[in-house]
Amino acid sequence: MTLGKIFCSTFLLASSAMHGSALPAPSRTDGVTLANNRPRFSSAVRVLGPVEPATQVEVSIWLKPHNKADLDYVASDLYDPKSANYRHWLTPAEFASRYAPTAVEAQTIRDFFASNGLTTVATGPNNFFVRARGTAAAVASAFRVTLNNYEVDGKVIRGNVEDPFVSGKAAPLVASISGLDNMEYSHPIAEKTTISSLPMTVLPPTSPKEGTRKTLGSAPPPTSPSGTSLAFNSRCFVGQTSQTFTTSGSLPSATYTGNEYTPSPAGCGYTPDNIRTAYNLNGLYAEGFDGTGQTIVIIDWCGSPNVVSDANAFSSQFNLPQLTTSNFTTINTPGPSFCSAPSAEINMDVQWAHAVAPGAKIALVVPPSASFQDLDQALFYAVNYQLGNVVSGSYFSEEVFTPSTVLQTEEFITETASVLGISTNFSTGDAGDFTNDMPWAFPSSVAVPAASPYATAVGGVSVVLNTNSTLAYQWGWGTNENVLAQQGKVTTPPTGTGFFNFGSGGGSSSFFLKPSFQSKLPGNSRQLPDVSWLGDPFTGVYVAMSQSTSLPTLQYQVYAGTSLACPMFSALWAIANQAAGTPLGQAAPYMYTMPGATITDILPMGFRSNVSGTVQTSTGKTAYTADQIAAPLEGTTAYISALWDYPLTPNTAILLTFGTDTGLSVTKGWDNVTGVGVPNAKPFVEYFGH
């Protein structure tokens, strides 16, 4: 399901001339060239030179599945309510017998590696891939490529200049090759802006980056230390305010009036009790629906030494069951991890999957790195061995820069999951449409693997609760920021300095065609997201984190991002599977036909009390509208802005703008910020129970 869309060379460098000397084109009579099996770097990358020939490199060949056309048919048939095969999932044995490469074919790949001086280190489940190790020189020779090092976003990334070539008997068996580059996925975890040395003029990022976008400084986020009087705070917005700022007691001065975001040193975040009340999860638990009998698989690289102890501190704090060897396991694959360290991402994924579905088991699958090669093999392991009916992947790469063969591998793995009755759920990223509000400079893109038509793409929203924890507002997540005053200096004029910080990822895939369940959506491409949940770190959740450098060691910090929305939705999907009494498979196809009461459609929202102001200079007073100081708006007309009196730095105010998600927009029905909306947990689950 691919669109052969060609990108402008302004963004993607298809010619090898930019990469330095390239090898002569191989003969096409003795093998096969794997087209589009190389990184699609942006024009901003810098060539650092060839990879040292003695460098050890691991590379994998994914073999073509047998009977691919039949697999595609079955993947459609199993989700057709009119079919006699509806939800009659294949067993792993049935899948292997129909589609797996043979032992002879896997041996052919191992022979190919051996003949080129490479040592096989692993053969994947059911022979779907073979992994080998050797020097960079041997790998380059085997696949007739040049391996260079590049500087990409401050990191050194290995990549092949040419598309690889496979010769001999192995050639017709190869679907894709991974490991020639060491590109990585990123976690879309987000935290509120923090300040150490805040510039008066804040510019947007100058190159596309994977992961959390622009932050101000590096000071730690506000925390609620365990066992202290600094209480949890769930009141994110505290009414309206009018504040005046001066420049060292003189001009220029400014007065701003409008909504106020909490100045609490504890920040604003929600506890499991808040979320359970807001989405009526308590009603589900009272009916016995808490995920019992289900397993949530979480994919997170490297691992965290404190994941269990921190989760159990979190569980004790919020009256959740403890994690033990009976309900929590860690699986290191495709090899041991040597990069384990305290991880807010892993802690958040585990704690909040557990908070939403406290009766479910959790299987934490830990690949040794974030590379495409390691993550895809770890995901395939979880799917092939059916570790659970729900897989949560809080990671992504930008589709526009990801090799097409990686996209094809992701599609195959998620399609495998779909016919086995497994839902693979992925975050859509925290960077909106990835243009950084500069569409003239950066190409729009979407997150993968979320864009696979066989995956479920999970976006994010902002959530505001009443004092009794019931829902007050939900709006599409997208946050602009503008520094209005800092430590006795007033920004003048307060226009032109705002920037997009983060927001729910979404938009149209440039690679995958629109699946049948999106038939009523515009265009021919796969659209993201499918569904959303809490993603805004300014209305985030508390996560227990222990680090030896903290005092006290255990603290509660506020995080969010689509990295939060994904495990929360995955946990709810586990409860839906429990209620159904049978595996439901991929979640996305159901989202587009469910009754209105089960999912809340998120609509555009704006307040009349948005922040406006006046600036007094030596030449007079100038009034500024809410729109002027909230820019860039990229056509957004309905949004919420609030003045944030930054609690850790005196006389510092930041304008926060909510509902401004780059070029994406919230509309009635499905939209590219929130998908079909946010699950209303109790009727959502009960729909499947009926």
Phi, psi and omega in degrees: 000075185231148172257129180276052184286134181255129182268149178299139183292350173302327184257322186238132183262102182272336183276143181282350183299323181295333187270006182094197184296131179248155178288153175297150181300132180289158175296137181266009182265347184242016180178202185225135171267130180269100184296144176062030178256053178207159181298148176248073185291157174283167182291350183277353184287153180242130178283124181265345180126176182291151174294137178305125187304329183276355180303133177282131183229137172254135184223147182233143171252122172271129182272151178293134174290152174284153170053048184300322180297322178292321178300316179297319179296314181297320180298331176277316185297322183293342181253009179265110182302340180274351183275146175293344181262009183306121178059023172268077189297150174287149170276160176304323180293319178295318179299314181297318183294329182275322196234349187284144170299156182275166176298325179295319180294319177297322178294325177299320178292319178297321177296321177300314178300312183299320182292344179250018175078022180248145183255124177293131179248342180196145169244125187291168179306132178056028172067021184283340173211157174231133184244138183222163181230147176184184179285159177301324179296317180293319179295316179298320180291319182299322185251005176056052179231163169258129178255119178245159168260141181231151172263114182232114181053040177083000179249153175269118183241132175276143177203152177269138181287311184261161168292141183289155179237133179242129184252166172075203185295337181288335190307309184288353183268348192272126174268316181197166179233130177239151178105348174297325170251162176242037175298155188229157168280164177234155173270130176271048176278145183223148173227164182298158175305136174236153189235130166239302175228096189273121179290150178289328176246119183253117180262151176294164176302149183265355177210152180295134180236147177268134179107199183298138183273206190307128170234160184253098177086190188223016178293148181296150179292159175303141182227162172246093183299141178295134174079014177246178182276358180283098192282159171297143182230118180250011178263095187281324180242132191245020178109215181241157185214161170223120185228144179244136180235142178237167175259098183053040177082004183227199179274154359286152176234163182211145174235127181237138184227135177154203182299150179236130171273147188305132174270009184302133176300338178280356184071201176225128178202163183250147177261168175305323179298319178300312184291322179298320179289314184302320186250015177055037172293330179301324177297324177293316181298323180295334178271000180091008180261101181222013181095003180303135181087357181248158174233127175264121177267126178245127179259116179213127183283160176073310181093166180226129181292342185253010189300318183285313182296321178292319178297324180285330172295316176301316181294320178295319181297323188243022173058047176252159176298148177286150172274130179226181178293348179274341180230006179214129177226151174241131180236119177266118180202145008274015176189173181293152179261136177241016183237021181300135180198159176308132188223116176298323180299307182296316179301315181295315180302312183290312185296322185272337167294318179293322181294322181281319181236075187293343179269351182277153171277158178233130173246111179268111181262123190240101170285160186282350178204177179267009184295153176306317183299310183290316182295316181295323179288325176294318178297317180296322177302311182298322181287310185300320181267010176046056180295337178190166178275353182226129176241129179250120179239099178271065179206163182196163161227161179283125183305319187296338180251006183262131179306140182301326181292330174293319177299320179294321178295317177300318179297318179297316182295316181290328175293320175303313179301318185296323181278345174270000179083027183247136174263119174261115185250133184226147175291147178266007178090168185242026186238024179058235179265012176071012180268354183056033183062020176229069184296341177284344184251328185233142180286143173291151183205173175231171182270140170237148013281001185304331184284349177303136179293349180258003177255168173248123186264124187247117178262195187225154175227164168267145184229128176240129182252152170286172182296339178265014177074007172282160182291131172259306181216151166224133175218162181299135185280124173188124189235121167262153177225148179213123180280113183268330178203145180214116173046053175085014176232127181266133177283125179217131351287160182275027180240151178083357180251356178287157180209155174282128180263303180197164180181168182301133177283146179183176179129198185258132174292145174261003185238317186262138175284160181293126177287165184298328182290349176253023187302333182272357178274156182290158174080182182250359188258157170300132182250141178238150354271179173270320187207166182219166169204191189303125181223342187280120180292343174283349170227047190273204183233157176278137179231131178280127181225129175243132178219142184296338182274355182266154175222112358292166184300318180265125177225159176252116181246154182264123177225167173194223187100168174295348170297334175274315182302323184294307178293329176295312179295320180299321178294318178295323178294326175297319178295322178298321176298319177299314182296323181289334182075012180201152177299135182266343181078205183302131184287322191308314184302330180287329190300331190271356181232009183282151179301152186302326183290344184277336182225130179274118176287124180273127184248160175301145183216137176217154179246143174290340183268023175301154189288128170232174182191178175229146176239127179256122174240182181293344181260358178137187184252136179235131178267143179233131180282167178300320180297321183295318183271351178270348184302154007278134183257342180046046176089353179291130180246338179247116182203173177236132174238151183212147177272127179250109175280095190301121193285341186262355180226124184293149174054042180233128181228136178237134173275125175255130179243122184253139180093016180244093190248073182047227181273007179273159182211148178272134178222170175295139184081202179298141172215167188275012172254314187243000184067223179280348178129203185246132179300138169265097203310310187294305177294331177301309181290318182298332176303320180280333176291333181278000000 
